[in-house]
Each structure stands twice: as C-alpha cells, then as structure tokens.
Amino acid sequence: MSNLSISTSSDANVFCRCGVNAELKISWTQLNTGRRFFCCKNTKRRGGCDYFQWYDDEIPPQAKKII
C-alpha cells in the first residue's frame, strides 16, 4: 500500500502480535481512500510483526465515486 498515513486515535484496544496497541491509520490509496485500518506501530525493520487489520468495512463503489 502506498499513500497511507495520518495516525488517529481509537477507543478500541487492538493489540498487534508484538503485544502493543496497534496504531489506527487512514488509507489514501485510490482503492481504499479514507478507509481506516490498524497496523503495528513498529516497522518490520525494527522487529515489528507486520500486523494489519481493517477497522472500517469496505466502502461501497457508489460511495467511492463521491469521495
């Protein structure tokens, strides 16, 4: 994935496989614009677990056209 970023906060306590709170980010890719996801705070190079889980359901095609 490219063009993701900006961290947000969440009331959900989601933990990655490293055992730390997963970070909630927003995807800005063409396929998933505005869709939020959880990921490991640590990069794979820093020993992170590469955890990834969508927070939001998939955006319907009609809504993607509006976004």
PDB file of N, CA, C and O in Angstrom:
ATOM      1  N   MET A   1       0.837  -1.169   0.000  1.00  0.00           N
ATOM      2  CA  MET A   1       0.000   0.000   0.000  1.00  0.00           C
ATOM      3  C   MET A   1       0.882   1.231   0.000  1.00  0.00           C
ATOM      4  O   MET A   1       1.939   1.250   0.630  1.00  0.00           O
ATOM      5  N   SER A   2       0.454   2.235  -0.692  1.00  0.00           N
ATOM      6  CA  SER A   2       1.183   3.491  -0.663  1.00  0.00           C
ATOM      7  C   SER A   2       0.211   4.607  -0.338  1.00  0.00           C
ATOM      8  O   SER A   2      -1.006   4.421  -0.347  1.00  0.00           O
ATOM      9  N   ASN A   3       0.769   5.758  -0.055  1.00  0.00           N
ATOM     10  CA  ASN A   3      -0.048   6.931   0.255  1.00  0.00           C
ATOM     11  C   ASN A   3      -0.995   6.697   1.425  1.00  0.00           C
ATOM     12  O   ASN A   3      -2.169   7.056   1.328  1.00  0.00           O
ATOM     13  N   LEU A   4      -0.536   6.115   2.518  1.00  0.00           N
ATOM     14  CA  LEU A   4      -1.374   5.926   3.677  1.00  0.00           C
ATOM     15  C   LEU A   4      -1.054   6.995   4.681  1.00  0.00           C
ATOM     16  O   LEU A   4      -0.610   8.045   4.216  1.00  0.00           O
ATOM     17  N   SER A   5      -1.186   6.914   5.811  1.00  0.00           N
ATOM     18  CA  SER A   5      -0.665   7.710   6.893  1.00  0.00           C
ATOM     19  C   SER A   5      -1.713   8.290   7.777  1.00  0.00           C
ATOM     20  O   SER A   5      -2.780   7.696   7.932  1.00  0.00           O
ATOM     21  N   ILE A   6      -1.475   9.355   8.329  1.00  0.00           N
ATOM     22  CA  ILE A   6      -2.007  10.061   9.456  1.00  0.00           C
ATOM     23  C   ILE A   6      -2.583   9.126  10.511  1.00  0.00           C
ATOM     24  O   ILE A   6      -3.507   8.351  10.269  1.00  0.00           O
ATOM     25  N   SER A   7      -2.007   9.237  11.656  1.00  0.00           N
ATOM     26  CA  SER A   7      -2.458   8.442  12.792  1.00  0.00           C
ATOM     27  C   SER A   7      -3.682   9.089  13.404  1.00  0.00           C
ATOM     28  O   SER A   7      -3.810  10.313  13.434  1.00  0.00           O
ATOM     29  N   THR A   8      -4.561   8.263  13.883  1.00  0.00           N
ATOM     30  CA  THR A   8      -5.742   8.754  14.578  1.00  0.00           C
ATOM     31  C   THR A   8      -5.842   7.997  15.889  1.00  0.00           C
ATOM     32  O   THR A   8      -5.089   7.051  16.120  1.00  0.00           O
ATOM     33  N   SER A   9      -6.747   8.395  16.732  1.00  0.00           N
ATOM     34  CA  SER A   9      -6.929   7.665  17.981  1.00  0.00           C
ATOM     35  C   SER A   9      -8.198   6.842  17.886  1.00  0.00           C
ATOM     36  O   SER A   9      -9.072   7.106  17.061  1.00  0.00           O
ATOM     37  N   SER A  10      -8.280   5.851  18.736  1.00  0.00           N
ATOM     38  CA  SER A  10      -9.430   4.959  18.722  1.00  0.00           C
ATOM     39  C   SER A  10      -9.742   4.543  20.144  1.00  0.00           C
ATOM     40  O   SER A  10      -8.844   4.415  20.976  1.00  0.00           O
ATOM     41  N   ASP A  11     -11.015   4.334  20.418  1.00  0.00           N
ATOM     42  CA  ASP A  11     -11.408   3.817  21.722  1.00  0.00           C
ATOM     43  C   ASP A  11     -11.172   2.316  21.804  1.00  0.00           C
ATOM     44  O   ASP A  11     -11.158   1.747  22.896  1.00  0.00           O
ATOM     45  N   ALA A  12     -10.987   1.675  20.658  1.00  0.00           N
ATOM     46  CA  ALA A  12     -10.784   0.228  20.619  1.00  0.00           C
ATOM     47  C   ALA A  12      -9.371  -0.102  21.093  1.00  0.00           C
ATOM     48  O   ALA A  12      -8.407   0.552  20.697  1.00  0.00           O
ATOM     49  N   ASN A  13      -9.258  -1.105  21.928  1.00  0.00           N
ATOM     50  CA  ASN A  13      -7.951  -1.588  22.347  1.00  0.00           C
ATOM     51  C   ASN A  13      -7.605  -2.787  21.488  1.00  0.00           C
ATOM     52  O   ASN A  13      -7.957  -3.922  21.810  1.00  0.00           O
ATOM     53  N   VAL A  14      -6.915  -2.524  20.394  1.00  0.00           N
ATOM     54  CA  VAL A  14      -6.500  -3.570  19.474  1.00  0.00           C
ATOM     55  C   VAL A  14      -5.002  -3.736  19.634  1.00  0.00           C
ATOM     56  O   VAL A  14      -4.251  -2.762  19.594  1.00  0.00           O
ATOM     57  N   PHE A  15      -4.575  -4.965  19.815  1.00  0.00           N
ATOM     58  CA  PHE A  15      -3.160  -5.248  20.014  1.00  0.00           C
ATOM     59  C   PHE A  15      -2.615  -6.034  18.833  1.00  0.00           C
ATOM     60  O   PHE A  15      -3.266  -6.948  18.326  1.00  0.00           O
ATOM     61  N   CYS A  16      -1.423  -5.671  18.405  1.00  0.00           N
ATOM     62  CA  CYS A  16      -0.776  -6.419  17.334  1.00  0.00           C
ATOM     63  C   CYS A  16      -0.104  -7.652  17.937  1.00  0.00           C
ATOM     64  O   CYS A  16      -0.186  -7.884  19.143  1.00  0.00           O
ATOM     65  N   ARG A  17       0.549  -8.427  17.102  1.00  0.00           N
ATOM     66  CA  ARG A  17       1.203  -9.655  17.584  1.00  0.00           C
ATOM     67  C   ARG A  17       2.435  -9.364  18.442  1.00  0.00           C
ATOM     68  O   ARG A  17       2.955 -10.267  19.097  1.00  0.00           O
ATOM     69  N   CYS A  18       2.912  -8.104  18.445  1.00  0.00           N
ATOM     70  CA  CYS A  18       4.020  -7.701  19.326  1.00  0.00           C
ATOM     71  C   CYS A  18       3.533  -7.486  20.758  1.00  0.00           C
ATOM     72  O   CYS A  18       4.330  -7.418  21.694  1.00  0.00           O
ATOM     73  N   GLY A  19       2.202  -7.379  20.914  1.00  0.00           N
ATOM     74  CA  GLY A  19       1.630  -7.155  22.233  1.00  0.00           C
ATOM     75  C   GLY A  19       1.440  -5.690  22.584  1.00  0.00           C
ATOM     76  O   GLY A  19       1.090  -5.373  23.721  1.00  0.00           O
ATOM     77  N   VAL A  20       1.663  -4.788  21.634  1.00  0.00           N
ATOM     78  CA  VAL A  20       1.462  -3.358  21.887  1.00  0.00           C
ATOM     79  C   VAL A  20       0.187  -2.892  21.185  1.00  0.00           C
ATOM     80  O   VAL A  20      -0.300  -3.545  20.262  1.00  0.00           O
ATOM     81  N   ASN A  21      -0.349  -1.751  21.636  1.00  0.00           N
ATOM     82  CA  ASN A  21      -1.542  -1.200  20.984  1.00  0.00           C
ATOM     83  C   ASN A  21      -1.251  -0.941  19.514  1.00  0.00           C
ATOM     84  O   ASN A  21      -0.264  -0.292  19.169  1.00  0.00           O
ATOM     85  N   ALA A  22      -2.116  -1.451  18.660  1.00  0.00           N
ATOM     86  CA  ALA A  22      -1.968  -1.204  17.227  1.00  0.00           C
ATOM     87  C   ALA A  22      -2.350   0.240  16.934  1.00  0.00           C
ATOM     88  O   ALA A  22      -3.182   0.831  17.624  1.00  0.00           O
ATOM     89  N   GLU A  23      -1.739   0.789  15.916  1.00  0.00           N
ATOM     90  CA  GLU A  23      -1.983   2.163  15.509  1.00  0.00           C
ATOM     91  C   GLU A  23      -3.146   2.194  14.516  1.00  0.00           C
ATOM     92  O   GLU A  23      -3.237   1.334  13.640  1.00  0.00           O
ATOM     93  N   LEU A  24      -4.026   3.172  14.648  1.00  0.00           N
ATOM     94  CA  LEU A  24      -5.135   3.347  13.713  1.00  0.00           C
ATOM     95  C   LEU A  24      -4.731   4.411  12.702  1.00  0.00           C
ATOM     96  O   LEU A  24      -4.441   5.549  13.072  1.00  0.00           O
ATOM     97  N   LYS A  25      -4.714   4.039  11.416  1.00  0.00           N
ATOM     98  CA  LYS A  25      -4.310   4.964  10.352  1.00  0.00           C
ATOM     99  C   LYS A  25      -5.400   5.037   9.294  1.00  0.00           C
ATOM    100  O   LYS A  25      -6.358   4.263   9.313  1.00  0.00           O
ATOM    101  N   ILE A  26      -5.242   5.965   8.387  1.00  0.00           N
ATOM    102  CA  ILE A  26      -6.191   6.145   7.293  1.00  0.00           C
ATOM    103  C   ILE A  26      -5.479   5.895   5.972  1.00  0.00           C
ATOM    104  O   ILE A  26      -4.401   6.434   5.722  1.00  0.00           O
ATOM    105  N   SER A  27      -6.089   5.079   5.140  1.00  0.00           N
ATOM    106  CA  SER A  27      -5.541   4.795   3.818  1.00  0.00           C
ATOM    107  C   SER A  27      -5.919   5.909   2.851  1.00  0.00           C
ATOM    108  O   SER A  27      -7.055   6.382   2.845  1.00  0.00           O
ATOM    109  N   TRP A  28      -4.957   6.320   2.037  1.00  0.00           N
ATOM    110  CA  TRP A  28      -5.232   7.306   0.992  1.00  0.00           C
ATOM    111  C   TRP A  28      -4.899   6.732  -0.377  1.00  0.00           C
ATOM    112  O   TRP A  28      -4.605   7.478  -1.311  1.00  0.00           O
ATOM    113  N   THR A  29      -4.944   5.409  -0.498  1.00  0.00           N
ATOM    114  CA  THR A  29      -4.744   4.787  -1.800  1.00  0.00           C
ATOM    115  C   THR A  29      -5.998   4.977  -2.636  1.00  0.00           C
ATOM    116  O   THR A  29      -7.070   5.250  -2.097  1.00  0.00           O
ATOM    117  N   GLN A  30      -5.874   4.836  -3.928  1.00  0.00           N
ATOM    118  CA  GLN A  30      -7.025   5.005  -4.814  1.00  0.00           C
ATOM    119  C   GLN A  30      -8.101   3.966  -4.516  1.00  0.00           C
ATOM    120  O   GLN A  30      -9.291   4.273  -4.576  1.00  0.00           O
ATOM    121  N   LEU A  31      -7.701   2.762  -4.200  1.00  0.00           N
ATOM    122  CA  LEU A  31      -8.651   1.675  -3.959  1.00  0.00           C
ATOM    123  C   LEU A  31      -9.382   1.812  -2.623  1.00  0.00           C
ATOM    124  O   LEU A  31     -10.541   1.410  -2.521  1.00  0.00           O
ATOM    125  N   ASN A  32      -8.736   2.367  -1.601  1.00  0.00           N
ATOM    126  CA  ASN A  32      -9.316   2.416  -0.252  1.00  0.00           C
ATOM    127  C   ASN A  32      -9.265   3.807   0.374  1.00  0.00           C
ATOM    128  O   ASN A  32      -9.004   3.927   1.572  1.00  0.00           O
ATOM    129  N   THR A  33      -9.502   4.839  -0.390  1.00  0.00           N
ATOM    130  CA  THR A  33      -9.424   6.211   0.105  1.00  0.00           C
ATOM    131  C   THR A  33     -10.326   6.427   1.321  1.00  0.00           C
ATOM    132  O   THR A  33     -11.528   6.165   1.271  1.00  0.00           O
ATOM    133  N   GLY A  34      -9.730   6.904   2.404  1.00  0.00           N
ATOM    134  CA  GLY A  34     -10.478   7.231   3.611  1.00  0.00           C
ATOM    135  C   GLY A  34     -10.791   6.053   4.512  1.00  0.00           C
ATOM    136  O   GLY A  34     -11.386   6.235   5.575  1.00  0.00           O
ATOM    137  N   ARG A  35     -10.410   4.861   4.119  1.00  0.00           N
ATOM    138  CA  ARG A  35     -10.710   3.667   4.917  1.00  0.00           C
ATOM    139  C   ARG A  35      -9.653   3.516   6.011  1.00  0.00           C
ATOM    140  O   ARG A  35      -8.454   3.589   5.744  1.00  0.00           O
ATOM    141  N   ARG A  36     -10.111   3.307   7.238  1.00  0.00           N
ATOM    142  CA  ARG A  36      -9.191   3.202   8.375  1.00  0.00           C
ATOM    143  C   ARG A  36      -8.757   1.755   8.601  1.00  0.00           C
ATOM    144  O   ARG A  36      -9.482   0.810   8.291  1.00  0.00           O
ATOM    145  N   PHE A  37      -7.549   1.612   9.152  1.00  0.00           N
ATOM    146  CA  PHE A  37      -7.001   0.287   9.423  1.00  0.00           C
ATOM    147  C   PHE A  37      -6.067   0.338  10.625  1.00  0.00           C
ATOM    148  O   PHE A  37      -5.507   1.384  10.952  1.00  0.00           O
ATOM    149  N   PHE A  38      -5.909  -0.810  11.275  1.00  0.00           N
ATOM    150  CA  PHE A  38      -4.948  -0.960  12.362  1.00  0.00           C
ATOM    151  C   PHE A  38      -3.677  -1.571  11.802  1.00  0.00           C
ATOM    152  O   PHE A  38      -3.723  -2.408  10.900  1.00  0.00           O
ATOM    153  N   CYS A  39      -2.535  -1.148  12.346  1.00  0.00           N
ATOM    154  CA  CYS A  39      -1.263  -1.746  11.962  1.00  0.00           C
ATOM    155  C   CYS A  39      -0.305  -1.685  13.149  1.00  0.00           C
ATOM    156  O   CYS A  39      -0.522  -0.945  14.108  1.00  0.00           O
ATOM    157  N   CYS A  40       0.751  -2.476  13.059  1.00  0.00           N
ATOM    158  CA  CYS A  40       1.781  -2.496  14.095  1.00  0.00           C
ATOM    159  C   CYS A  40       2.493  -1.146  14.117  1.00  0.00           C
ATOM    160  O   CYS A  40       2.813  -0.595  13.064  1.00  0.00           O
ATOM    161  N   LYS A  41       2.742  -0.615  15.311  1.00  0.00           N
ATOM    162  CA  LYS A  41       3.454   0.663  15.448  1.00  0.00           C
ATOM    163  C   LYS A  41       4.912   0.538  15.024  1.00  0.00           C
ATOM    164  O   LYS A  41       5.520   1.505  14.566  1.00  0.00           O
ATOM    165  N   ASN A  42       5.461  -0.653  15.179  1.00  0.00           N
ATOM    166  CA  ASN A  42       6.867  -0.885  14.855  1.00  0.00           C
ATOM    167  C   ASN A  42       7.004  -1.324  13.404  1.00  0.00           C
ATOM    168  O   ASN A  42       6.235  -2.155  12.921  1.00  0.00           O
ATOM    169  N   THR A  43       7.977  -0.767  12.722  1.00  0.00           N
ATOM    170  CA  THR A  43       8.221  -1.216  11.357  1.00  0.00           C
ATOM    171  C   THR A  43       8.811  -2.619  11.397  1.00  0.00           C
ATOM    172  O   THR A  43       9.364  -3.036  12.414  1.00  0.00           O
ATOM    173  N   LYS A  44       8.697  -3.331  10.313  1.00  0.00           N
ATOM    174  CA  LYS A  44       9.244  -4.686  10.258  1.00  0.00           C
ATOM    175  C   LYS A  44      10.757  -4.661  10.509  1.00  0.00           C
ATOM    176  O   LYS A  44      11.297  -5.576  11.132  1.00  0.00           O
ATOM    177  N   ARG A  45      11.434  -3.624  10.031  1.00  0.00           N
ATOM    178  CA  ARG A  45      12.883  -3.500  10.243  1.00  0.00           C
ATOM    179  C   ARG A  45      13.230  -3.352  11.718  1.00  0.00           C
ATOM    180  O   ARG A  45      14.302  -3.773  12.152  1.00  0.00           O
ATOM    181  N   ARG A  46      12.327  -2.758  12.488  1.00  0.00           N
ATOM    182  CA  ARG A  46      12.564  -2.570  13.926  1.00  0.00           C
ATOM    183  C   ARG A  46      12.006  -3.729  14.735  1.00  0.00           C
ATOM    184  O   ARG A  46      11.813  -3.602  15.944  1.00  0.00           O
ATOM    185  N   GLY A  47      11.746  -4.844  14.092  1.00  0.00           N
ATOM    186  CA  GLY A  47      11.261  -6.019  14.808  1.00  0.00           C
ATOM    187  C   GLY A  47       9.755  -6.087  14.914  1.00  0.00           C
ATOM    188  O   GLY A  47       9.226  -6.903  15.670  1.00  0.00           O
ATOM    189  N   GLY A  48       9.051  -5.247  14.172  1.00  0.00           N
ATOM    190  CA  GLY A  48       7.592  -5.256  14.193  1.00  0.00           C
ATOM    191  C   GLY A  48       7.028  -6.523  13.576  1.00  0.00           C
ATOM    192  O   GLY A  48       7.729  -7.265  12.888  1.00  0.00           O
ATOM    193  N   CYS A  49       5.757  -6.754  13.836  1.00  0.00           N
ATOM    194  CA  CYS A  49       5.127  -8.006  13.409  1.00  0.00           C
ATOM    195  C   CYS A  49       4.374  -7.892  12.090  1.00  0.00           C
ATOM    196  O   CYS A  49       3.831  -8.890  11.617  1.00  0.00           O
ATOM    197  N   ASP A  50       4.324  -6.716  11.485  1.00  0.00           N
ATOM    198  CA  ASP A  50       3.638  -6.513  10.210  1.00  0.00           C
ATOM    199  C   ASP A  50       2.132  -6.747  10.324  1.00  0.00           C
ATOM    200  O   ASP A  50       1.488  -7.156   9.358  1.00  0.00           O
ATOM    201  N   TYR A  51       1.572  -6.486  11.508  1.00  0.00           N
ATOM    202  CA  TYR A  51       0.136  -6.667  11.753  1.00  0.00           C
ATOM    203  C   TYR A  51      -0.681  -5.684  10.921  1.00  0.00           C
ATOM    204  O   TYR A  51      -0.304  -4.521  10.777  1.00  0.00           O
ATOM    205  N   PHE A  52      -1.805  -6.156  10.373  1.00  0.00           N
ATOM    206  CA  PHE A  52      -2.700  -5.315   9.583  1.00  0.00           C
ATOM    207  C   PHE A  52      -4.123  -5.837   9.728  1.00  0.00           C
ATOM    208  O   PHE A  52      -4.368  -7.036   9.598  1.00  0.00           O
ATOM    209  N   GLN A  53      -5.063  -4.928   9.999  1.00  0.00           N
ATOM    210  CA  GLN A  53      -6.481  -5.300  10.081  1.00  0.00           C
ATOM    211  C   GLN A  53      -7.317  -4.075   9.738  1.00  0.00           C
ATOM    212  O   GLN A  53      -7.085  -2.989  10.268  1.00  0.00           O
ATOM    213  N   TRP A  54      -8.294  -4.253   8.845  1.00  0.00           N
ATOM    214  CA  TRP A  54      -9.182  -3.145   8.517  1.00  0.00           C
ATOM    215  C   TRP A  54     -10.041  -2.804   9.718  1.00  0.00           C
ATOM    216  O   TRP A  54     -10.526  -3.702  10.406  1.00  0.00           O
ATOM    217  N   TYR A  55     -10.239  -1.521   9.981  1.00  0.00           N
ATOM    218  CA  TYR A  55     -11.138  -1.028  11.022  1.00  0.00           C
ATOM    219  C   TYR A  55     -12.526  -0.807  10.431  1.00  0.00           C
ATOM    220  O   TYR A  55     -13.537  -1.148  11.044  1.00  0.00           O
ATOM    221  N   ASP A  56     -12.559  -0.235   9.237  1.00  0.00           N
ATOM    222  CA  ASP A  56     -13.819   0.046   8.551  1.00  0.00           C
ATOM    223  C   ASP A  56     -14.165  -1.081   7.588  1.00  0.00           C
ATOM    224  O   ASP A  56     -13.286  -1.763   7.060  1.00  0.00           O
ATOM    225  N   ASP A  57     -15.462  -1.263   7.371  1.00  0.00           N
ATOM    226  CA  ASP A  57     -15.905  -2.168   6.325  1.00  0.00           C
ATOM    227  C   ASP A  57     -15.516  -1.572   4.979  1.00  0.00           C
ATOM    228  O   ASP A  57     -15.211  -0.384   4.879  1.00  0.00           O
ATOM    229  N   GLU A  58     -15.527  -2.404   3.951  1.00  0.00           N
ATOM    230  CA  GLU A  58     -15.199  -1.922   2.616  1.00  0.00           C
ATOM    231  C   GLU A  58     -16.208  -0.857   2.185  1.00  0.00           C
ATOM    232  O   GLU A  58     -17.406  -0.975   2.442  1.00  0.00           O
ATOM    233  N   ILE A  59     -15.707   0.167   1.537  1.00  0.00           N
ATOM    234  CA  ILE A  59     -16.561   1.264   1.085  1.00  0.00           C
ATOM    235  C   ILE A  59     -17.276   0.835  -0.195  1.00  0.00           C
ATOM    236  O   ILE A  59     -16.626   0.378  -1.135  1.00  0.00           O
ATOM    237  N   PRO A  60     -18.610   0.977  -0.248  1.00  0.00           N
ATOM    238  CA  PRO A  60     -19.352   0.600  -1.457  1.00  0.00           C
ATOM    239  C   PRO A  60     -18.899   1.427  -2.667  1.00  0.00           C
ATOM    240  O   PRO A  60     -18.510   2.584  -2.509  1.00  0.00           O
ATOM    241  N   PRO A  61     -18.945   0.849  -3.866  1.00  0.00           N
ATOM    242  CA  PRO A  61     -18.488   1.558  -5.071  1.00  0.00           C
ATOM    243  C   PRO A  61     -19.154   2.919  -5.276  1.00  0.00           C
ATOM    244  O   PRO A  61     -18.504   3.859  -5.732  1.00  0.00           O
ATOM    245  N   GLN A  62     -20.440   3.035  -4.945  1.00  0.00           N
ATOM    246  CA  GLN A  62     -21.137   4.308  -5.120  1.00  0.00           C
ATOM    247  C   GLN A  62     -20.543   5.387  -4.215  1.00  0.00           C
ATOM    248  O   GLN A  62     -20.408   6.540  -4.625  1.00  0.00           O
ATOM    249  N   ALA A  63     -20.195   5.019  -3.002  1.00  0.00           N
ATOM    250  CA  ALA A  63     -19.601   5.974  -2.062  1.00  0.00           C
ATOM    251  C   ALA A  63     -18.196   6.371  -2.505  1.00  0.00           C
ATOM    252  O   ALA A  63     -17.789   7.517  -2.316  1.00  0.00           O
ATOM    253  N   LYS A  64     -17.447   5.428  -3.095  1.00  0.00           N
ATOM    254  CA  LYS A  64     -16.098   5.738  -3.577  1.00  0.00           C
ATOM    255  C   LYS A  64     -16.137   6.826  -4.645  1.00  0.00           C
ATOM    256  O   LYS A  64     -15.236   7.661  -4.720  1.00  0.00           O
ATOM    257  N   LYS A  65     -17.179   6.814  -5.469  1.00  0.00           N
ATOM    258  CA  LYS A  65     -17.300   7.831  -6.521  1.00  0.00           C
ATOM    259  C   LYS A  65     -17.449   9.220  -5.918  1.00  0.00           C
ATOM    260  O   LYS A  65     -16.942  10.197  -6.469  1.00  0.00           O
ATOM    261  N   ILE A  66     -18.141   9.308  -4.793  1.00  0.00           N
ATOM    262  CA  ILE A  66     -18.361  10.593  -4.126  1.00  0.00           C
ATOM    263  C   ILE A  66     -17.079  11.085  -3.467  1.00  0.00           C
ATOM    264  O   ILE A  66     -16.763  12.274  -3.508  1.00  0.00           O
ATOM    265  N   ILE A  67     -16.350  10.164  -2.864  1.00  0.00           N
ATOM    266  CA  ILE A  67     -15.100  10.514  -2.183  1.00  0.00           C
ATOM    267  C   ILE A  67     -14.083  10.913  -3.219  1.00  0.00           C
ATOM    268  O   ILE A  67     -12.950  11.250  -2.874  1.00  0.00           O
TER     269      ILE A  67
END
